Amino acid sequence: MKQANENKKFTGGSKYVLDEELAKIVNISMALEMPLLLKGEPGTGKTMLAHAIAEALHMRLIVLNVKSSMKLIDALYQYDTLTRLNDSRFGDSKRDVSNIEEYIRMGKIGQSFVSEERVVLLIDEIDKADTDFQDDMLDVLDQMEFDIIEIDKTMKAKNRPVIIITSNAKKDLSDPFLGRCNFHHIAFPEPDMMRRIVSVHFSDIDKELLESAIRTFYRLREIKGVEKKPATRELINWIRALRSDPDFRVKDLVKGEVPYLGVLYKKSPDYVVAQNAVTRFRA
């Protein structure tokens, strides 16, 4: 099995601020050729880490978005029986109908195996899948091969992908699954880290706006009764909205006024709770 990018170290991306501990676990996972399981609340940068690794190491990113109804075979390959049936009926295809292999389409894991270059494979929200899917998938990723039963062929990975697996911790993962992965919990950024993150996205941001926006943002996250607290991406979009409004004044934030709540809260009940809380901010 060929390996590429094996000596490269990940130190962060153009829009991804990396702490030392996370950098270590990413690099050791690549060195040990083990999947890295990331947990943390939505919006802490789990998914974006895979994008940043691919960008920084100049590798292609393949994303498997896990669904609750997904079967492992869908992530490995699909046999396109419908197209083969149509080809056999109408006879106007350039494909050889007798050759089943021409009707095999690789799923996301399969694509990462047949790639001529090493890729980053992001398996996003693994906790949506059932335990059998999780454990069987890790078997495939351990062995770096799977069988295509329709053509009696074993697909072996040309390169071992860099594997990033994310979980929102909505469901416990099995012990065998956890035992095969390295693990890192991405905590929600503290204000100092958040300042660094915002500054990466807005290099010319006014210091007064930066401090007032972050102070207000963390105050909003403390509101009780909210199902989905605003996360980093909402903060970035909110600051973008504030900077785009010619009538916005930083002193309004200082007074407790919070425009564009709809950028921060996406669920109606949360929006109402936040609206009432902001009213008390101004009191």
Protein Blocks (a to p, Z undefined) as FASTA:
>chain_A
ZZehklpccebdfklccdfklmmmmmmmmmnopacddeddehilmmmmmmmmmmmnopac
ddddddfkbcfklmmpccdfklmmmmmmnopafbdfklmklmcccdfklmmmmpmbdcdd
ddehkllpcfklmmmmmmmmmnopacdfklopacddfbdcddddddehlaccdfklmmmp
ccdddddddfklmmmmmmmmmmmbcfklmmmmmmmmmmmmmpghiabdcdfklmmmmmmm
mmmmmkbcfklmmnopaghklmmpmcfklmmmmmmmmmmmmZZ
